[in-house]
Amino acid sequence: MARPLIQMALDSLDFDQTVALADKVAPYVDIFEIGTPCIKYNGINLVKELRNRYPDKLLLVDLKTMDAGEYEAGAFYAAGADICTVLGVSGLATIGGVIKAAKKHAAEVQVDLINVPNKAECARESAKLGAQIMGVHTGLDAQAAGQTPFGDLNEVASLGLNVRVSVAGGIKPATIDQTVKAGANIIVVGAAIYGAPCPATAAREIRELVDAAAA
Ligand SMILES: O=C([C@H](O)CO)[C@H](O)[C@H](O)COP(=O)(O)O
């Protein structure tokens, strides 16, 4: 089984704390995600900082774009994002706009399926348009209400689309094995790392569990 990538969700609002956390977990993760609250608070300078600091890491900017796809995402690709997210609920015109912006920078697009009623249809149509990654996502508020992403992950991974499937939503050490076995190509972890007493140790543990599950 191909080893899934690990994406660290940087969800703090503080610029310096975000960079410090990235430094701590860098050896164990493949993708740095600048989370939505973080990018709204800090803006494009944080993209530039992480790009300069980590030229060889993948950098995802979790814009969750809802409108003006090409216009909004274009500046973030230009600043160094490898992947920007666009909401599946935004519709195909906006998703197509982000895809257009990504193409100009040889970059990629993730469609976030959060709150999309028909995830299979949205994933199929977005893949046809050229999106490379489908994001199965149970947001922080839905997690607080007891929801998990595993049912949706099974559904989207079993569609057999020519895309990578990312999963986010409270992933922790105890759920890594089922996440890998369900076919996730990208495993997003936020609170289980940044909320741990030692984020570097937590990230290393996640790395070991992902590697073991994929072996
Ligand atoms: O995308 C996220 C959320 O909507 C806030 O932007 C999180 O980064 C994502 O859910 C991963 O974080 P955890 O659920 O804490 O692992």
The ligand as an SDF file (V2000), in Angstrom:
LIG
                    3D

 16 15  0  0  0  0  0  0  0  0999 V2000
   -9.9230   22.3210    8.6560 O   0  0  0  0  0  0  0  0  0  0  0  0
   -9.9980   22.3580    9.8530 C   0  0  0  0  0  0  0  0  0  0  0  0
  -11.0550   23.1290   10.5360 C   0  0  0  0  0  0  0  0  0  0  0  0
  -12.1280   23.3310    9.6630 O   0  0  0  0  0  0  0  0  0  0  0  0
  -10.5520   24.5010   10.9480 C   0  0  0  0  0  0  0  0  0  0  0  0
   -9.9770   25.1440    9.8700 O   0  0  0  0  0  0  0  0  0  0  0  0
   -8.9960   21.6370   10.6970 C   0  0  0  0  0  0  0  0  0  0  0  0
   -7.7410   22.0810   10.3250 O   0  0  0  0  0  0  0  0  0  0  0  0
   -9.1340   20.1370   10.4980 C   0  0  0  0  0  0  0  0  0  0  0  0
  -10.4000   19.7580   11.0020 O   0  0  0  0  0  0  0  0  0  0  0  0
   -8.0440   19.3230   11.1830 C   0  0  0  0  0  0  0  0  0  0  0  0
   -8.0020   19.5570   12.5470 O   0  0  0  0  0  0  0  0  0  0  0  0
   -8.4430   18.4580   13.6440 P   0  0  0  0  0  0  0  0  0  0  0  0
   -9.8620   18.1090   13.3680 O   0  0  0  0  0  0  0  0  0  0  0  0
   -8.2200   19.1570   14.9430 O   0  0  0  0  0  0  0  0  0  0  0  0
   -7.5290   17.2770   13.4770 O   0  0  0  0  0  0  0  0  0  0  0  0
  1  2  2  0
  2  3  1  0
  2  7  1  0
  3  4  1  0
  3  5  1  0
  5  6  1  0
  7  8  1  0
  7  9  1  0
  9 10  1  0
  9 11  1  0
 11 12  1  0
 12 13  1  0
 13 14  2  0
 13 15  1  0
 13 16  1  0
M  END
$$$$
